[in-house]
Amino acid sequence: MKTDLLKRIASVAVLAAASSLGAETLFSNYALNVNESGTPGSLWVFSRGNVYSGVALLELGIGSSGTVQVTQSSLEQLSDSVTATQDGIFSDVLAENRRTASTYAGKLGYVLPMFGLDDGGNYLQPNGFLSVRGVNDVYEMPLDVPAPLEDLDSAMHYAVGGFAYDSSAKTLWIARGAAGLRSHNFAGSKTVAADLVLNAATSTMDSLKSRYKWSAKDNPYIYDVKRHPETGDLWLATSRGVWTYSPAGTVKRASTVLGDDARVTGLWLGGEPLQIIAETSSKGKESSVHGALWRLKDGEKDFAKAVFLDTAGKTVKKDVYDDGDFTVSSVAFMGNTAFVAVGTSGASVSGYFKLEPEGIRAWDVDDDGRHNWLYGYETGATDRDVVITSICAFPLTKSVTGLAISTYGNGISVSADSGATWSTILNRHKLGSDLGSIRMVPSVITAGDQSLVSYKVKKDSKITIDVFSYDMRKVRTIVKSAHRDADASRSTNPKEDFWDGYDEYGRPCTMGVYYVRVKDNHGHVGWGKVMTLGGRK
């Protein structure tokens, strides 16, 4: 899953797409965005199958052992003519095109970009935005191409790159690249909309009317927009630095460091105390791309590059961000820590950085002396080595702030303890409770692979899982009397409840069909079946 991932979906995704509306949790395990819903304990998730895409509204709770569980799920499929993620998201070299923007915008609900099909049959035609106000309540909000931009060589020049919502004024602000800003005011009975472009020559926001003489020199692209929670100013990430646009209409540069020569592709505001994170990215010679991660901390005058620290807390001289070819997909703020989700072009590497007040500290150093700053599969943020596509913070309960990660291929991961432990939430077929049905996923493996034992119980239980050969000879005990929570979806612990094709002595089992028995301490027994193709030790 390294190149053009949206075109190379595995067979499990095809099945998920075909039966998505009958699924139990997510629309598809190929999730591209997750965001809060405005209500504690619930999340919106956008995902794509092979043909269709859709959203899921998840109601969540915390189990007795601290795991996060789905208590209810509702799904809605989008029309096959639009989706929220453009087809080049994993392969595009431009940072502003390598994320799926979203926000929660009051009565507009879960807001996402909207892409339609171009002449080549690919979702590369920016069409506006999606307003998901509830399950069975999805609105397609088209935005016209401004007349001054009709001659641009690519429609992606005016793709939606970011949102900001002003709850007091009931206005949604949309960053549209060359098309500047679109404002949608919903305060009255009728929507009032306006298109504005930044004029760097006059430090004004000009109305983008049909006869406006737009130019790339005087009208910088606006790639992202965020609203300052204290001043109400709009912060603009543009192709010519960082600017602010005040409620009174004043436009000014907000940074000397990120000035006229800085191509700022993203901005994120949040945390306590408030901090502002910026990303710069530009093409160099021979198609090389240079990027940097910046931060403006509360009380400081200007942005500074994010500092990377080794495990001892000493500053690393090399530019880890640029060397890694990272771009930001989203940022989640919790207290004074920013969880910065990043990935590389081609999605060969992804994960998140923990940006703390001192900087980004490496959590490990390997035998070759290489430091690891990126959190992901190796740190338990995901239980499969998959692409992390977004991250968000949300109110899990009235007193607990949750973190959620969307992944391309393994649903979402949710944490109730600031990322110390994670629970995986997947889209799978329904299971009978009290071990009424056991599913092995996948059902055919080679020694060294993992077949997950999927089951659920109605009340907290002690679970034992054994593997037997075709003649009912026990070859392996996977777990014995292990605690598992009752769960409306499934009680499987994906980090323990799997068979890798080996016997009790670490030898690969011979090719054939094997039976998996799951027992609880309440007298319930379930059976599953898996085939191994054998392998070498």
C-alpha positions, 0 to 999 in steps of 0.5 A: 500500500505504498503508491496510488493506494486509492486504486489498489484496495484489497479484496476486503475493502471490496466486500466492505463496500458491497455490504457497507450499509449492513455493516456494524460500525464503519462504512469501510476500514479505509478511513480518511478522516475523523472528527468530533461531532459536537456531542461528548462520546461521539465521532464522525468518520469518513471512509471510502470503499472500492466504489462508494464512500460514506460517513459513520457516526459512532457513539463511544463508551469506556469499558471496565478495563479502560478500552474504548468501545462502540455502543452504537453506529449509524451509517450513510452512503454518499452518492457515487458522483462525489466524495470527500478525498481527491484521488491523488491524496497519497501520491501528490507532491503538494503538501496542501493536497495531501490531507482531507480537511474537516471541521465541526461547524454547528448546525452545518455539522461535519464539514468536508471538501467535495470532489467530483469526477473529472473527464478521466473518471477520477475524483479530481474536480473540486465541487464545493463542500459536504455538510453532514448534519446527521445520518440521512441528512447529508447536503452537497454544497456546490461552489462555482468556479470564479470567472477570473480563474476559468483559464487555470491549467488545473482544477486543483488550483482552487481545491478546498484546503481548510475550514474555519467556523465562527460560531458567534457569527454563524459563518463558515470560512473556506480556503480555496487556493487560488479562489481565496476565501469563501464565506457562508453566513447562516445567521439569517433565513437565507445563506449569504455567501461571498468570495474574497481574495487576498491582495498582497499589494494593497493589504486588503481582501478584495471581492472576487467578482467576474470582472476582477483582474486576478493575478498570481503575483498580487493574489496569493493562494490561500491554502488554509484558514483558522480562527483565533479563539480569543481575537476572532481574527482569521489566520491565513496560510498563503503562498506568500506567508501568514496573514490575518484578517480581523472581524473589522476588515483589517488585513496584515502580515502576521509573521516576519519569519514566514513572510513573502518568500514562505509558501505556507500550506497549513495552519493549526491553532489550539492548546493551553496555552494557545499555540499556532502550528504552521507548515511550509512546503515548496518545490525546489530544483529537479522537482525536489520538495522542501518542507518545515514545521513551525510553531508560534508559542503564546507570548512569543513574537514570531514563529520558530522551527519545531525543535527535534530532541534526542532521547536525552533531550538534546537538540538534533541539528539536522532538519528531521522534518525536511529530511523525512519529506513529511507533510501534516494531515491534521493536528490534535491539541491536548493541554500543552501538547500538539499531536501532529499527524504526518505522512510522506508522499506515496504514504510509505511512512506515516504516524504522529509527532508529540510536539511538547513545550520543549520540542519533539522528543525521540521516544527510542534510539535503535542499535544503529543510533537512529532516533525515532520521533514518529508514533505509530504501529511500533508504539501501539497507536495502530495494531496493524502497519497501516497509513495514518490519515488524520488525528483529532481530539474530542470530548469522550466524556464530560471529564475525559478528552479522547484522541482518535486516529483514522487509518487507511485499511484498519478503521480508526484507533481511539485513546482515553488516556492521551495516547498511552493505550489505544483501542481499534474500531473496525468495520466487520460483519456482525457476530453472535454474542456469547461466542455465538460466532467466531470469525478468523480474519483472514481465514487463510494465512502463511506461517508468520502472518496473523489471523485475528480471532473475532468474537464478542461476549455480553458480559466481562469474561475470562477467555481461553483460545486454543488451536487444534489440528484436523484430528483435534490435537491441540497445537497451540494455546493463544491466551488462557483466562485473559480478561475481555470486556463485554462489547456491543461490537466485539470483544477481541483484543487484536494485540493478543487474539491472533494465530500466526500459524505456529505451534506451541514450540514456535514451529510452523504448522503444516499446510491444512485446516485448523480449528480455533476454540474460544471458551469463556468462564461462563460456560460458552464455547465457540469455534472458528476455522482457519487454513495455513499454507505452512511456511518456514521457521 
